[in-house]
Amino acid sequence: MGFSINNQQSTINNPKWEPKIVAFLCNWCSYGAADLAGISRLQYPPNIRVIRVPCTGRMSPKFILSAFMNGADGVWVSGCHPGDCHYLEGNYYARRKLSLFKGLMEHMGIESDRLHFSWISSAEGTKFAEMANKVTKAVRDAGPANYFAKKISILKTKVA
């Protein structure tokens, strides 16, 4: 949850930096909302790379970790509204898993503003665009992700 000076320095040194956000969207609802937002010509940032998943409840937290390890600055998971899941209870499972995973991320030192979760139905294109703007702003404010970058320090020791 903390603020890193490295993140601040990275954005100062590279003012053209834009966050890379991976969005895992439910096939039945949130992906439809993204499609509706596009058809309606609603404006939202181009920083989001969409991955369509059958159901957020079947999504492994390893997908999120993999996105971060492969250079994503933020991850957004969006599914059906509670009670409206096409697979009955998938979104309840997703909410439970992601809540636990978000706590684990904070324990690992990854800012909580890098993982977002939302409920968006296929008829809510406007809500999708608003949430896309909100997620992008939060990740942009967090700065570039440097938490998986390895820093190797060589200790100089004298051999007696």
C-alpha positions as a Markdown table, in Angstrom:
| # | Residue | x | y | z |
|---|---|---|---|---|
| 1 | Met | 0.0 | 0.0 | 0.0 |
| 2 | Gly | 3.0 | 2.2 | 0.4 |
| 3 | Phe | 4.3 | 4.8 | -2.0 |
| 4 | Ser | 7.6 | 4.1 | -3.8 |
| 5 | Ile | 10.1 | 6.8 | -4.6 |
| 6 | Asn | 11.2 | 4.7 | -7.6 |
| 7 | Asn | 7.7 | 5.0 | -9.1 |
| 8 | Gln | 7.8 | 8.8 | -8.7 |
| 9 | Gln | 11.2 | 8.9 | -10.3 |
| 10 | Ser | 10.1 | 6.7 | -13.2 |
| 11 | Thr | 7.2 | 9.0 | -14.1 |
| 12 | Ile | 9.4 | 12.1 | -13.7 |
| 13 | Asn | 12.1 | 10.7 | -16.0 |
| 14 | Asn | 9.5 | 9.4 | -18.5 |
| 15 | Pro | 6.6 | 11.9 | -18.7 |
| 16 | Lys | 5.1 | 9.9 | -21.7 |
| 17 | Trp | 4.6 | 6.8 | -19.6 |
| 18 | Glu | 1.2 | 5.3 | -19.9 |
| 19 | Pro | 0.0 | 2.3 | -17.8 |
| 20 | Lys | -0.6 | -1.1 | -19.2 |
| 21 | Ile | -3.8 | -2.6 | -17.8 |
| 22 | Val | -5.0 | -6.2 | -18.4 |
| 23 | Ala | -8.8 | -6.6 | -18.1 |
| 24 | Phe | -10.3 | -10.0 | -17.5 |
| 25 | Leu | -13.9 | -9.6 | -18.6 |
| 26 | Cys | -16.8 | -12.0 | -18.2 |
| 27 | Asn | -18.0 | -13.3 | -21.6 |
| 28 | Trp | -21.6 | -12.8 | -20.8 |
| 29 | Cys | -21.8 | -9.4 | -19.2 |
| 30 | Ser | -18.7 | -7.2 | -18.9 |
| 31 | Tyr | -17.4 | -8.1 | -22.4 |
| 32 | Gly | -20.8 | -7.2 | -23.8 |
| 33 | Ala | -20.6 | -3.8 | -21.9 |
| 34 | Ala | -17.2 | -3.2 | -23.5 |
| 35 | Asp | -18.7 | -3.9 | -26.9 |
| 36 | Leu | -21.6 | -1.6 | -26.2 |
| 37 | Ala | -19.3 | 1.2 | -25.1 |
| 38 | Gly | -17.4 | 0.8 | -28.3 |
| 39 | Ile | -20.5 | 0.8 | -30.5 |
| 40 | Ser | -21.9 | 3.8 | -28.6 |
| 41 | Arg | -18.6 | 5.6 | -29.2 |
| 42 | Leu | -18.0 | 6.3 | -25.5 |
| 43 | Gln | -14.6 | 7.6 | -24.7 |
| 44 | Tyr | -12.3 | 5.6 | -22.4 |
| 45 | Pro | -8.5 | 5.2 | -22.4 |
| 46 | Pro | -6.7 | 2.8 | -24.8 |
| 47 | Asn | -4.5 | 1.5 | -22.0 |
| 48 | Ile | -6.7 | -1.6 | -21.4 |
| 49 | Arg | -6.0 | -4.9 | -23.0 |
| 50 | Val | -9.0 | -7.1 | -22.8 |
| 51 | Ile | -9.0 | -10.9 | -22.2 |
| 52 | Arg | -12.4 | -12.5 | -22.4 |
| 53 | Val | -13.0 | -15.3 | -19.8 |
| 54 | Pro | -16.0 | -17.6 | -19.7 |
| 55 | Cys | -16.7 | -16.7 | -16.1 |
| 56 | Thr | -14.7 | -14.7 | -13.5 |
| 57 | Gly | -15.5 | -17.4 | -11.0 |
| 58 | Arg | -13.4 | -19.9 | -12.9 |
| 59 | Met | -10.5 | -17.5 | -13.2 |
| 60 | Ser | -7.4 | -18.5 | -11.3 |
| 61 | Pro | -5.5 | -15.8 | -9.3 |
| 62 | Lys | -2.5 | -17.1 | -11.2 |
| 63 | Phe | -3.8 | -15.2 | -14.2 |
| 64 | Ile | -3.5 | -12.0 | -12.3 |
| 65 | Leu | -0.1 | -12.8 | -11.0 |
| 66 | Ser | 1.0 | -13.8 | -14.5 |
| 67 | Ala | -0.3 | -10.4 | -15.9 |
| 68 | Phe | 1.8 | -8.6 | -13.3 |
| 69 | Met | 4.9 | -10.7 | -14.0 |
| 70 | Asn | 4.6 | -10.0 | -17.7 |
| 71 | Gly | 4.6 | -6.3 | -17.3 |
| 72 | Ala | 1.1 | -5.2 | -16.5 |
| 73 | Asp | 0.9 | -2.1 | -14.3 |
| 74 | Gly | -2.7 | -2.9 | -13.3 |
| 75 | Val | -5.3 | -5.6 | -13.5 |
| 76 | Trp | -9.1 | -5.2 | -13.8 |
| 77 | Val | -11.5 | -8.1 | -13.3 |
| 78 | Ser | -15.1 | -7.5 | -14.2 |
| 79 | Gly | -18.1 | -9.9 | -14.1 |
| 80 | Cys | -21.8 | -10.2 | -13.9 |
| 81 | His | -23.8 | -8.6 | -11.1 |
| 82 | Pro | -24.3 | -10.8 | -8.0 |
| 83 | Gly | -27.3 | -13.1 | -8.6 |
| 84 | Asp | -27.1 | -12.6 | -12.4 |
| 85 | Cys | -24.2 | -15.0 | -13.2 |
| 86 | His | -24.9 | -17.3 | -16.1 |
| 87 | Tyr | -23.1 | -20.0 | -14.2 |
| 88 | Leu | -25.3 | -19.3 | -11.1 |
| 89 | Glu | -22.7 | -18.6 | -8.4 |
| 90 | Gly | -19.5 | -17.8 | -10.3 |
| 91 | Asn | -19.3 | -14.2 | -9.4 |
| 92 | Tyr | -19.6 | -15.0 | -5.7 |
| 93 | Tyr | -16.6 | -17.3 | -6.0 |
| 94 | Ala | -14.7 | -14.6 | -7.9 |
| 95 | Arg | -15.5 | -12.0 | -5.2 |
| 96 | Arg | -14.2 | -14.3 | -2.5 |
| 97 | Lys | -11.0 | -15.3 | -4.3 |
| 98 | Leu | -10.2 | -11.8 | -5.4 |
| 99 | Ser | -10.8 | -10.4 | -1.9 |
| 100 | Leu | -8.3 | -12.9 | -0.5 |
| 101 | Phe | -5.8 | -12.3 | -3.3 |
| 102 | Lys | -6.0 | -8.5 | -2.9 |
| 103 | Gly | -5.0 | -9.0 | 0.8 |
| 104 | Leu | -2.1 | -11.3 | -0.3 |
| 105 | Met | -0.9 | -8.7 | -2.8 |
| 106 | Glu | -0.8 | -6.0 | -0.1 |
| 107 | His | 1.1 | -8.5 | 2.1 |
| 108 | Met | 3.6 | -8.9 | -0.8 |
| 109 | Gly | 4.0 | -5.1 | -1.1 |
| 110 | Ile | 2.0 | -4.6 | -4.2 |
| 111 | Glu | -0.2 | -1.5 | -4.0 |
| 112 | Ser | -4.0 | -2.2 | -3.8 |
| 113 | Asp | -4.7 | 0.4 | -6.5 |
| 114 | Arg | -3.3 | -2.0 | -9.0 |
| 115 | Leu | -6.1 | -4.6 | -8.8 |
| 116 | His | -9.7 | -3.6 | -9.4 |
| 117 | Phe | -12.9 | -5.6 | -9.4 |
| 118 | Ser | -16.3 | -4.6 | -10.7 |
| 119 | Trp | -19.8 | -5.8 | -11.6 |
| 120 | Ile | -21.0 | -4.6 | -15.0 |
| 121 | Ser | -23.9 | -6.0 | -17.0 |
| 122 | Ser | -24.0 | -6.1 | -20.8 |
| 123 | Ala | -26.4 | -3.2 | -20.9 |
| 124 | Glu | -24.1 | -0.9 | -18.9 |
| 125 | Gly | -21.8 | 0.5 | -21.6 |
| 126 | Thr | -21.6 | 3.9 | -19.9 |
| 127 | Lys | -20.6 | 2.2 | -16.6 |
| 128 | Phe | -17.9 | 0.3 | -18.4 |
| 129 | Ala | -16.4 | 3.5 | -19.8 |
| 130 | Glu | -16.6 | 5.2 | -16.4 |
| 131 | Met | -14.9 | 2.3 | -14.7 |
| 132 | Ala | -12.2 | 2.1 | -17.4 |
| 133 | Asn | -11.4 | 5.7 | -16.7 |
| 134 | Lys | -11.4 | 5.2 | -12.9 |
| 135 | Val | -9.1 | 2.1 | -13.2 |
| 136 | Thr | -6.7 | 3.9 | -15.5 |
| 137 | Lys | -6.5 | 6.9 | -13.3 |
| 138 | Ala | -5.8 | 4.8 | -10.2 |
| 139 | Val | -3.1 | 2.8 | -11.9 |
| 140 | Arg | -1.6 | 6.0 | -13.5 |
| 141 | Asp | -1.4 | 7.6 | -10.1 |
| 142 | Ala | 0.3 | 4.5 | -8.6 |
| 143 | Gly | 3.0 | 4.9 | -11.3 |
| 144 | Pro | 5.0 | 2.2 | -13.2 |
| 145 | Ala | 5.1 | -1.2 | -11.6 |
| 146 | Asn | 8.6 | -2.0 | -10.4 |
| 147 | Tyr | 7.8 | -4.7 | -7.8 |
| 148 | Phe | 8.9 | -7.7 | -9.9 |
| 149 | Ala | 12.1 | -6.1 | -11.1 |
| 150 | Lys | 15.1 | -7.8 | -9.6 |
| 151 | Lys | 17.9 | -5.6 | -8.3 |
| 152 | Ile | 21.2 | -7.4 | -8.0 |
| 153 | Ser | 23.7 | -6.0 | -5.6 |
| 154 | Ile | 27.2 | -7.3 | -5.4 |
| 155 | Leu | 28.7 | -7.1 | -2.0 |
| 156 | Lys | 32.4 | -6.4 | -2.0 |
| 157 | Thr | 34.1 | -8.4 | 0.7 |
| 158 | Lys | 37.8 | -8.6 | 1.5 |
| 159 | Val | 39.3 | -12.0 | 1.6 |
| 160 | Ala | 41.7 | -12.4 | 4.4 |
